[in-house]
Amino acid sequence: MARKKKEEPKGNPSWLVTFSDLVTLLLTFFVLLLSMSSMDRTLLTKINPFDRGFGAIKYHGSGRVPQRIKLIVDLVKDPKTAFEQRDRIKDLLFPEDVLPPDIDMSTLDRNLRILQKPEGLAIVLTNNLVFKPGSYTLTSSAEQLLSQIVLMLQYTSADVNISGHADNTGGNTAANYPLSGKRAMSVLEYFLDQGLKPSRFSVSGYGADKPVESNATEYGRAQNRRVEILIKTTQRLGRYV
């Protein structure tokens, strides 16, 4: 008597199982690709948040750049444009709500200048804003003002020169050299205390050698007693001057 053919257990056809495995593998593959893509974007954001550069000025901080600081950095990249927009830079750098209680906008306007230099752009603060007469110690108001410049410099990579200047008054004008140098050093020390890199900075003390106004008037002498923060953005022959 012929033996009955043994029935195969019912279940999914073998081709369906194979197809299901293939779909699972493909899904796993695409999820892996998506994860790698997200990781790449995150890493890129950490390394170079804004992926923009222009000469010596680059966004160089971490996190989101405050809008007013971003506008300043965009303006400062070209010293000529920055000089033409100097009033706007003043307003962006020192809005009224960040000013110290003892410095109003009119005082700031009389004692703050934006100058175009061959090497870049200079932010010039007279000593009336930052030092007491005969002292090289920053006032608390000076630190409050300088903190806004620090905020901008945190988002740039340009080299910076800090120079101190004096008028020609006093019996011993030679004493103006060390005083102007110490004042420039005080500004540098504040910047470094805020975490800026020392390698970016240089310091100069010129005494009364480089006046911007005539020393014949009190106004001129007040303008000559100053600290200049020069942001070096001008490139010549592949090197920064």
Secondary structure, 3 states (H helix, E strand, C coil): CCCCCCCCCCCCCHHHHHHHHHHHHHHHHHHHHHHHHHHHHHHHHHHCCCCCEECCEECCCCCCCCHHHHHHHHHHCCHHHHHHCHHHHHHHHCCHHHCCCCCCHHHHHHHEEEEEECCEEEEEEEHHHHECCCCCCECHHHHHHHHHHHHHHCCCCCEEEEEEECCCCCCCHHHHHHHHHHHHHHHHHHHHHCCCCHHHEEEEECCCCCCCCCCCCHHHHHHHCEEEEEEECCEECCEEC
